[in-house]
């Protein structure tokens, strides 16, 4: 279901150990969940504060309330890789909308890899 307040499709990925065929493991991000959310830039004040803390943040991601997202994941949105810079924040404490502070850290290549 698409909500007006969540017009963007976002995919959460989690890091998993994948057998490499030689007895070891490679770590790779795999799709965990695709939902609708809202990705937007941050205010200049918020940007300035993040820079002062040396914690670069350049976008906010809002999505419907859920408890299975953690800070070790990353988000794919419009071929961009968003690295989570905060734990999920329950906006207003009402269990309706969650917020993540993110940094754009890369772009997926044409084959879907980073």
Residue pairs with C-beta under 8 A, 6 or more apart in sequence:
1 36
2 36
3 36
3 64
5 38
5 62
5 97
6 35
6 36
6 37
6 38
6 62
6 63
6 64
7 36
7 38
8 36
8 37
8 38
8 39
8 77
8 78
9 34
9 35
9 36
9 37
9 77
10 34
10 35
10 36
10 37
10 39
10 61
10 63
10 75
10 76
10 77
11 31
11 32
11 33
11 34
11 75
11 76
11 77
12 31
12 32
12 33
12 34
12 35
12 69
12 73
12 74
12 75
13 29
13 30
13 31
13 32
13 73
13 74
13 75
13 76
14 29
14 30
14 32
14 72
14 73
15 27
15 28
15 29
15 72
15 73
16 27
16 28
16 29
16 30
17 25
17 26
17 27
18 25
18 26
18 27
18 28
18 30
19 25
20 26
29 74
29 114
31 76
32 73
33 68
33 69
35 63
35 64
36 63
36 64
37 61
37 62
37 63
37 64
37 77
38 61
38 62
38 63
39 59
39 60
39 61
39 77
39 78
39 82
40 59
40 60
40 62
41 58
41 59
41 60
42 50
42 57
42 58
42 59
42 60
42 101
46 57
47 57
47 58
50 56
50 57
50 85
50 101
55 85
56 85
56 103
57 85
57 86
57 101
57 102
57 103
58 102
58 103
58 104
59 82
59 102
59 103
59 104
60 99
60 100
60 101
60 102
61 75
61 77
61 82
61 99
61 100
61 102
62 91
62 97
62 98
62 99
63 69
63 97
63 98
63 100
64 96
64 97
64 98
65 90
65 95
65 96
65 97
65 98
66 98
69 88
69 98
69 100
70 87
70 88
71 84
71 86
71 87
71 88
72 84
73 84
74 81
74 82
74 83
74 84
75 81
75 82
75 84
75 100
75 102
76 82
76 108
79 107
79 108
80 104
80 106
80 107
80 108
81 104
81 105
81 106
81 107
81 108
81 114
82 102
82 103
82 104
82 105
83 102
83 103
83 104
83 105
84 100
84 101
84 102
85 100
85 101
85 102
85 103
86 100
86 101
88 98
88 99
88 100
89 98
89 99
89 100
89 101
90 97
90 98
91 97
91 98
91 99
106 114
107 114
108 114
